[in-house]
Amino acid sequence: MKIKTTTYRTRRHSSKDVRLTICLMIEDAKGQIINTSAIVQLHPLAYFWNKSPSITFSLLYLSAIVYAIDRSVEREIYSVDGWSREFDVDINIPDYEIFQPLESQINSLLSFLTGDYWSCHFVGTASIHYVKYKTTNYFDGITQVNLFSGGMDSLIGAIDYMTDHPDGKLFLASHYDSIMRGPRSDQDGIKRLFGYHYPGRFCAIPAVLIQPGLSSELSCRSRSLMFLSIALIIASFSGCKIVVPENGSVSLNYPLSPSRRASCSTRTTHPVFMKGYRDLIRRMGICVDVENPYEKMTKGEMVQNCSDKPYLLRVVAESNSCGKRGMHQFMYDNHNASHCGHCMPCMYRRAALLGELDNTSYGNRLITLYNKKGSKVAEDFFAMLNFLKRDLTREQIKRELRIAGMSHFDDLDEYVDLVVRSREELSAMIRADNNDTILSYLGWV
């Protein structure tokens, strides 16, 4: 599939909403043309123009282009193997001469992230008109930038920093896609609560709108690139590090079965991706540390080790971990629930809050999912049950991690330990539900 950027256009929607549209032309194998675009809200990121390296803005545009392609090309129609798509992309972008010698590394990183075959070529520059932003001291004194999605992990990451660093100032980096409105409301709700509990301790800009011109594919594997790009602009300006708060179970996303290695294994914060991203920005001359201090913790361990656990438990219901929150038609026990209760992120959340007051509303009980065996809504649940049912050895776990590209990790055994503890956490959730039918299926009674 041949793709190329065509034009960059800046348009003012209002005094506080200036958008850059990067037009893309996609030609499929039959010669049919798909026109789409990457839309980026420039205000108020424009404040940082000429205060952060220009390459950080170029990385933002690249992330938007990748996201637009990812979202505009439907896997079911265009995949070459049931999941992966092939993208041959000619890109005009500012600072293209910095990208050119790194094409191979960028393509490998994108292919790992989305599970597709990327071949990006940086062929020329692009001119962008930047809007003016008023002078302000609002962004002065930032000591750390956190990715802030509105999920429970990013909530814990923010609480930990503001509790442990009373003299620090945290920046919360967010983006949203107006076609998927839920995350923005989560982010805004939590920030309002933070305003009461941590006044003057954090700052943020309104979540930056980044969206595709077409929305045909919802797997969204490239989404983390936008969070990282926004954070990189702010961290370069402030001279501080970026923290990606994500539990190790989800980051590692150990495949529940060999058949789920690609299509069901999100890699947005996988250790291999994070390592590759750090190396890429270093080779671009960007001196910003990017780390995930939770990458060897389960979600439950993040909860138990939270620096202000009582506050976390008071506000945790405002966060959302669900990967399929809009699928209310498949929420058989509670059609108005905030969480579907059948995706793996919901399973990990439910397991993490076991033994705590969990006010999260889930759309499906475990026994409901069990009784839906054979239907799409129960796929994740039975994949998890069969994963927990297996007598998995440490060597088998290690072999799977090597397949995922972790052969050269000196601390591979620590990731094996993480997988073992993740299985124990999920198993404890099943046992606590105490349903004889499910326990019998697992051979635990």
RAPE-V947785 format. One record per backbone hydrogen bond with DSSP energy under -1.0 kcal/mol. NH is the residue of the N-H (numbers start at 0). CO is the residue of the C=O. If there is no record, write none. Layout:
nh->NH co->CO
nh->NH co->CO
//
This chain:
nh->1 co->26
nh->2 co->87
nh->3 co->24
nh->4 co->89
nh->5 co->22
nh->8 co->20
nh->10 co->18
nh->12 co->16
nh->13 co->16
nh->16 co->13
nh->18 co->10
nh->19 co->39
nh->20 co->8
nh->21 co->37
nh->22 co->6
nh->23 co->35
nh->24 co->3
nh->25 co->33
nh->26 co->1
nh->27 co->31
nh->30 co->27
nh->33 co->25
nh->35 co->23
nh->37 co->21
nh->38 co->210
nh->39 co->19
nh->40 co->208
nh->41 co->17
nh->45 co->41
nh->46 co->43
nh->47 co->44
nh->48 co->45
nh->50 co->47
nh->51 co->47
nh->55 co->52
nh->57 co->53
nh->58 co->54
nh->59 co->55
nh->60 co->56
nh->61 co->57
nh->62 co->58
nh->63 co->59
nh->64 co->60
nh->65 co->61
nh->66 co->62
nh->67 co->63
nh->68 co->64
nh->69 co->65
nh->70 co->66
nh->71 co->67
nh->72 co->68
nh->77 co->73
nh->78 co->74
nh->79 co->83
nh->86 co->116
nh->87 co->0
nh->88 co->118
nh->89 co->2
nh->90 co->120
nh->92 co->123
nh->95 co->92
nh->97 co->94
nh->98 co->94
nh->99 co->95
nh->101 co->98
nh->102 co->99
nh->105 co->101
nh->106 co->102
nh->107 co->103
nh->108 co->104
nh->109 co->105
nh->110 co->106
nh->111 co->107
nh->112 co->108
nh->113 co->109
nh->114 co->110
nh->116 co->84
nh->118 co->86
nh->120 co->88
nh->122 co->90
nh->139 co->136
nh->142 co->168
nh->143 co->168
nh->144 co->240
nh->145 co->170
nh->146 co->242
nh->147 co->172
nh->154 co->150
nh->155 co->151
nh->156 co->152
nh->157 co->153
nh->158 co->154
nh->159 co->155
nh->160 co->156
nh->161 co->157
nh->162 co->158
nh->163 co->159
nh->164 co->160
nh->167 co->164
nh->169 co->200
nh->170 co->143
nh->171 co->202
nh->172 co->145
nh->175 co->207
nh->179 co->176
nh->184 co->180
nh->185 co->181
nh->186 co->182
nh->187 co->183
nh->188 co->184
nh->189 co->185
nh->190 co->186
nh->191 co->187
nh->192 co->188
nh->193 co->189
nh->194 co->190
nh->196 co->192
nh->197 co->193
nh->200 co->197
nh->202 co->169
nh->207 co->173
nh->209 co->175
nh->210 co->38
nh->212 co->36
nh->215 co->70
nh->216 co->70
nh->222 co->219
nh->224 co->221
nh->225 co->222
nh->226 co->222
nh->227 co->223
nh->228 co->224
nh->229 co->225
nh->230 co->226
nh->231 co->227
nh->232 co->228
nh->233 co->229
nh->234 co->230
nh->235 co->231
nh->236 co->232
nh->237 co->233
nh->238 co->234
nh->239 co->234
nh->241 co->288
nh->242 co->144
nh->243 co->290
nh->245 co->243
nh->247 co->293
nh->247 co->296
nh->250 co->246
nh->251 co->247
nh->252 co->248
nh->259 co->256
nh->260 co->257
nh->264 co->261
nh->273 co->269
nh->274 co->270
nh->275 co->271
nh->276 co->272
nh->277 co->273
nh->278 co->274
nh->279 co->275
nh->280 co->276
nh->281 co->277
nh->282 co->278
nh->283 co->279
nh->284 co->281
nh->285 co->280
nh->287 co->285
nh->290 co->241
nh->294 co->291
nh->296 co->293
nh->301 co->297
nh->302 co->298
nh->303 co->299
nh->304 co->300
nh->305 co->302
nh->311 co->307
nh->312 co->308
nh->313 co->309
nh->314 co->310
nh->315 co->311
nh->317 co->314
nh->318 co->315
nh->319 co->149
nh->326 co->323
nh->327 co->325
nh->329 co->326
nh->330 co->327
nh->331 co->329
nh->332 co->362
nh->333 co->362
nh->336 co->333
nh->338 co->360
nh->346 co->342
nh->347 co->343
nh->348 co->344
nh->349 co->345
nh->350 co->346
nh->351 co->347
nh->352 co->348
nh->353 co->350
nh->355 co->352
nh->357 co->355
nh->362 co->338
nh->368 co->364
nh->369 co->365
nh->370 co->366
nh->372 co->369
nh->374 co->371
nh->377 co->374
nh->378 co->375
nh->381 co->377
nh->382 co->378
nh->383 co->379
nh->384 co->380
nh->385 co->381
nh->386 co->382
nh->387 co->383
nh->388 co->384
nh->389 co->385
nh->391 co->389
nh->396 co->392
nh->397 co->393
nh->398 co->394
nh->399 co->395
nh->400 co->396
nh->401 co->397
nh->402 co->398
nh->403 co->399
nh->404 co->401
nh->405 co->400
nh->408 co->405
nh->411 co->408
nh->413 co->410
nh->414 co->410
nh->415 co->411
nh->416 co->412
nh->417 co->413
nh->418 co->414
nh->419 co->415
nh->420 co->416
nh->421 co->417
nh->422 co->418
nh->423 co->419
nh->424 co->420
nh->425 co->421
nh->426 co->422
nh->427 co->423
nh->428 co->424
nh->429 co->425
nh->430 co->426
nh->431 co->427
nh->432 co->428
nh->433 co->429
nh->438 co->434
nh->439 co->435
nh->440 co->436
nh->441 co->437
nh->443 co->438
//
